[in-house]
Amino acid sequence: MSFLETPRFPEDISWGSKGGPGYNTTVIQVNSGYESRNINWSYPLSEFDVSFGIRDQTDLYDLINLFHVVAGRAHGFRYKDWADHTSANSPNDPISSSDQLLANGDGVTLTYQLIKTYSFGPLSRVRPINKPVSGTTVISINGIDQTSRFSTNIITGVVTFNSNILGSITGASKANPCVISDASHGLSTGDTIHITGVVGMTQLNDNRYVVTYLNSNSYSINVNSSAFGLWTSGGSTNTIPQSGENVRAGFEFDVPVRFDSDTLEVNLESYNVQSTSVNLVEIRV
């Protein structure tokens, strides 16, 4: 069994189709009428009837081509669920790097699974996102957008940060912006760092900043330190998420699906008019 990552199911057909998530629950009713309910699936599996989205022969032929390529039920592919395909609370809302909390950093972990949390009142349920759309993932650490030093695996939905760069501060200016001295720091413009252990200019500690490269031994950070205390010694910097820092993400995503039948039934009712019944079911990947 393989999976067709691209192209995804034709959007002209998925728009107008019907369907949505489904759960599997065992319900046992006793003589008194009370019920015992057991949740068999932690995560939903969606089903879609795409026949409603087939509007003309072009749509039908696209469907036929895909059906042959994936050999009916044999191979999976991506499907855009227009009702729920982004990290935002509504598909009409713009994606933000603060949309979904993935986890809190610990100073060691480099990989984080994309998830979407659904909440209503005091209850919530987490859904793993395994098929993010290429180029749509945005990441923040403690509210600071990340433009470098991470990658997103669109096959698994795992976000991986580059290996940590540990720096040692040898000076910090009282200026706007603050200039940090660190011999051979290895940072680039757009990288972000978390600072701890500074003596004197303690206002820098336990915050994350965006770096602007100046030279191999110094860089500036996006803070006005003019009114801060005088740096006297020390300070460490780290690029990966540190303990207590939250890692958040925004993204678009697809649903991994397959055809529900090995047979594609098409009824040619008259010239240029046709009807068919086609169902897709979500698969675990």
C-alpha positions as CSV (number, residue, x, y, z in Angstrom):
1,M,0.0,0.0,0.0
2,S,1.3,3.5,-0.9
3,F,0.1,7.0,-0.6
4,L,-0.3,9.6,-3.3
5,E,1.0,12.8,-1.8
6,T,0.4,15.0,-4.8
7,P,-1.7,16.1,-6.4
8,R,-4.6,15.9,-3.9
9,F,-8.2,15.0,-4.8
10,P,-9.6,17.6,-7.2
11,E,-10.7,20.7,-5.3
12,D,-13.4,21.4,-7.9
13,I,-15.0,18.2,-6.8
14,S,-14.3,18.3,-3.0
15,W,-16.0,21.7,-3.0
16,G,-19.7,20.8,-2.9
17,S,-19.2,17.3,-1.6
18,K,-20.7,16.3,1.8
19,G,-19.3,14.5,4.8
20,G,-17.4,14.9,7.9
21,P,-15.8,13.2,11.0
22,G,-17.1,10.0,12.6
23,Y,-16.4,8.2,15.8
24,N,-16.8,4.6,16.9
25,T,-18.7,4.1,20.2
26,T,-20.0,0.9,21.8
27,V,-23.3,1.6,23.6
28,I,-24.7,-1.0,26.0
29,Q,-28.1,-0.4,27.4
30,V,-29.1,-2.3,30.6
31,N,-32.6,-3.3,31.6
32,S,-33.1,-0.1,33.6
33,G,-32.5,2.0,30.5
34,Y,-29.2,3.4,31.7
35,E,-26.3,3.2,29.2
36,S,-22.7,2.3,29.2
37,R,-20.7,4.0,26.4
38,N,-17.2,3.1,25.4
39,I,-15.1,5.3,23.1
40,N,-13.3,2.9,20.8
41,W,-11.5,5.6,18.7
42,S,-9.4,8.4,20.3
43,Y,-9.4,10.2,16.9
44,P,-12.1,10.4,14.3
45,L,-12.3,8.9,10.8
46,S,-14.1,11.0,8.3
47,E,-16.3,9.9,5.4
48,F,-17.2,11.9,2.3
49,D,-19.7,11.5,-0.5
50,V,-18.1,13.3,-3.4
51,S,-20.8,12.6,-6.0
52,F,-22.4,16.0,-5.1
53,G,-19.2,17.8,-6.3
54,I,-19.2,16.3,-9.8
55,R,-20.7,19.0,-12.0
56,D,-19.6,18.2,-15.5
57,Q,-17.7,15.7,-17.6
58,T,-14.3,17.3,-16.8
59,D,-14.9,16.6,-13.1
60,L,-16.0,13.0,-14.0
61,Y,-13.0,12.3,-16.1
62,D,-10.7,13.7,-13.4
63,L,-12.3,11.3,-11.0
64,I,-12.0,8.3,-13.3
65,N,-8.3,9.1,-13.9
66,L,-7.6,9.2,-10.1
67,F,-9.6,6.0,-9.5
68,H,-7.4,4.1,-12.0
69,V,-4.2,5.6,-10.7
70,V,-4.9,4.6,-7.1
71,A,-6.5,1.2,-8.1
72,G,-9.7,1.7,-6.2
73,R,-9.2,1.1,-2.5
74,A,-5.5,0.2,-2.9
75,H,-3.8,3.6,-2.3
76,G,-4.5,6.6,-0.2
77,F,-4.5,10.3,-1.3
78,R,-5.1,13.8,0.1
79,Y,-8.5,15.4,0.4
80,K,-9.4,18.9,1.3
81,D,-12.3,19.1,3.8
82,W,-13.5,22.6,3.1
83,A,-15.4,22.7,6.4
84,D,-12.2,22.0,8.5
85,H,-8.9,22.4,6.8
86,T,-6.9,25.0,8.8
87,S,-5.5,25.4,12.3
88,A,-7.9,28.4,12.9
89,N,-11.2,28.1,14.8
90,S,-13.0,28.8,11.5
91,P,-11.8,28.1,7.9
92,N,-12.6,31.7,7.2
93,D,-10.1,33.0,9.8
94,P,-6.5,33.7,8.7
95,I,-3.9,31.3,9.9
96,S,-1.7,32.5,12.8
97,S,1.5,31.1,14.3
98,S,-0.4,31.2,17.7
99,D,-3.3,29.0,16.6
100,Q,-2.4,25.7,18.1
101,L,-0.3,24.8,21.2
102,L,1.9,21.8,20.2
103,A,3.8,21.5,23.5
104,N,6.0,23.3,26.0
105,G,9.8,23.1,25.4
106,D,12.2,21.4,27.6
107,G,15.6,22.5,26.3
108,V,16.2,19.1,24.7
109,T,13.3,18.1,22.4
110,L,13.7,19.0,18.7
111,T,10.5,17.4,17.2
112,Y,6.9,18.4,17.7
113,Q,3.8,16.8,16.1
114,L,1.3,19.1,14.6
115,I,-2.1,18.8,16.3
116,K,-5.5,20.6,16.3
117,T,-7.4,20.9,19.6
118,Y,-11.2,21.1,19.5
119,S,-12.8,22.7,22.6
120,F,-16.3,23.3,23.8
121,G,-16.8,24.6,27.3
122,P,-14.5,22.7,29.7
123,L,-13.9,19.8,27.4
124,S,-11.3,19.4,24.6
125,R,-10.1,16.7,22.2
126,V,-6.7,16.6,20.4
127,R,-6.5,15.5,16.7
128,P,-3.0,14.7,15.3
129,I,-2.4,16.4,11.9
130,N,-0.4,14.1,9.7
131,K,-0.9,15.8,6.3
132,P,-0.1,19.5,6.5
133,V,-0.2,21.4,3.2
134,S,3.3,22.3,1.9
135,G,4.4,25.8,2.6
136,T,1.6,26.7,5.0
137,T,3.1,25.9,8.4
138,V,4.1,28.9,10.6
139,I,5.7,28.4,14.0
140,S,6.2,30.6,17.1
141,I,8.1,30.1,20.3
142,N,6.7,32.0,23.2
143,G,4.9,34.3,20.8
144,I,8.0,35.0,18.7
145,D,7.5,34.0,15.0
146,Q,10.2,31.6,13.7
147,T,11.4,32.2,10.2
148,S,14.4,29.9,10.3
149,R,15.9,26.8,11.9
150,F,12.9,24.5,11.6
151,S,11.3,22.3,8.9
152,T,8.0,20.6,8.5
153,N,7.6,17.1,7.2
154,I,4.4,17.2,5.1
155,I,4.2,13.4,5.0
156,T,4.0,13.0,8.8
157,G,3.2,16.5,10.2
158,V,6.3,16.5,12.4
159,V,8.0,19.9,12.9
160,T,11.8,19.5,13.6
161,F,14.0,22.3,14.9
162,N,17.6,22.5,13.9
163,S,20.2,21.4,16.4
164,N,20.7,23.8,19.3
165,I,23.2,26.6,19.1
166,L,24.5,27.3,22.6
167,G,26.1,30.7,23.0
168,S,28.0,32.5,25.7
169,I,27.5,36.2,26.1
170,T,30.6,38.3,26.6
171,G,29.0,41.7,26.5
172,A,25.6,43.5,26.1
173,S,25.2,47.2,25.3
174,K,22.8,49.7,26.7
175,A,21.4,50.7,23.4
176,N,18.5,50.5,20.9
177,P,18.8,47.9,19.7
178,C,20.8,46.0,22.2
179,V,24.0,44.6,20.8
180,I,25.3,41.2,22.1
181,S,28.9,40.2,22.0
182,D,29.6,36.4,21.6
183,A,32.7,35.1,19.9
184,S,31.9,32.9,16.8
185,H,28.2,32.9,17.7
186,G,27.1,31.1,14.5
187,L,23.7,32.9,14.3
188,S,22.1,34.5,11.3
189,T,19.5,37.3,10.8
190,G,16.1,36.0,11.6
191,D,17.2,33.3,14.1
192,T,15.8,33.6,17.6
193,I,17.5,33.0,20.9
194,H,16.5,32.5,24.5
195,I,18.7,34.3,27.1
196,T,19.4,33.2,30.7
197,G,22.1,33.8,33.3
198,V,23.0,37.4,32.6
199,V,24.4,39.3,35.6
200,G,23.7,43.0,35.8
201,M,21.4,43.5,32.8
202,T,19.0,40.9,34.3
203,Q,16.1,42.3,32.2
204,L,17.4,40.2,29.3
205,N,16.9,37.0,31.2
206,D,14.2,34.4,30.4
207,N,13.0,36.1,27.2
208,R,13.3,35.2,23.5
209,Y,14.6,37.7,20.9
210,V,15.0,38.0,17.2
211,V,18.6,38.2,16.0
212,T,20.1,40.6,13.4
213,Y,23.6,39.5,12.3
214,L,26.3,42.2,12.6
215,N,29.5,40.2,12.3
216,S,30.9,36.8,13.4
217,N,31.4,38.1,17.0
218,S,28.3,40.2,17.6
219,Y,24.6,40.6,16.7
220,S,21.7,42.8,17.8
221,I,18.4,41.7,19.3
222,N,15.0,43.4,19.1
223,V,14.9,45.1,22.4
224,N,15.8,48.6,23.7
225,S,18.1,48.1,26.6
226,S,18.9,51.7,27.2
227,A,17.2,51.8,30.5
228,F,18.3,48.3,31.6
229,G,21.0,47.6,34.2
230,L,24.6,47.5,33.2
231,W,25.9,44.1,32.0
232,T,28.6,42.9,34.3
233,S,29.1,39.2,33.4
234,G,27.6,36.0,32.1
235,G,24.7,34.9,30.0
236,S,23.8,31.9,27.9
237,T,21.8,31.7,24.7
238,N,19.9,28.8,23.1
239,T,18.0,28.5,19.8
240,I,15.7,25.6,20.5
241,P,12.6,25.8,22.7
242,Q,13.6,26.0,26.4
243,S,11.8,24.9,29.5
244,G,8.5,26.8,29.9
245,E,8.5,28.2,26.4
246,N,5.3,27.2,24.4
247,V,5.6,26.0,20.9
248,R,2.6,27.0,18.7
249,A,1.8,26.5,15.0
250,G,-0.6,27.5,12.3
251,F,-1.2,25.5,9.1
252,E,-3.5,24.2,6.5
253,F,-4.0,20.4,6.3
254,D,-5.6,17.7,4.2
255,V,-7.4,14.5,5.2
256,P,-5.7,11.2,4.2
257,V,-8.4,9.1,2.4
258,R,-9.1,6.3,0.0
259,F,-12.0,5.2,-2.2
260,D,-14.5,3.1,-0.3
261,S,-15.0,0.7,-3.2
262,D,-13.0,-1.1,-5.9
263,T,-15.8,-0.3,-8.4
264,L,-16.6,3.0,-9.8
265,E,-20.2,3.0,-11.1
266,V,-21.1,5.7,-13.6
267,N,-24.6,6.1,-15.1
268,L,-24.7,8.0,-18.4
269,E,-28.3,9.2,-18.3
270,S,-28.2,11.2,-21.6
271,Y,-25.8,13.1,-23.7
272,N,-23.4,15.1,-21.5
273,V,-25.3,14.1,-18.4
274,Q,-24.0,11.5,-15.9
275,S,-24.4,10.5,-12.3
276,T,-22.3,8.4,-10.0
277,S,-22.0,7.4,-6.4
278,V,-18.5,7.8,-4.9
279,N,-17.6,7.6,-1.2
280,L,-14.2,8.3,0.4
281,V,-13.1,7.2,3.8
282,E,-10.3,8.5,6.0
283,I,-7.4,6.2,6.7
284,R,-4.8,6.1,9.6
285,V,-1.3,7.0,8.4
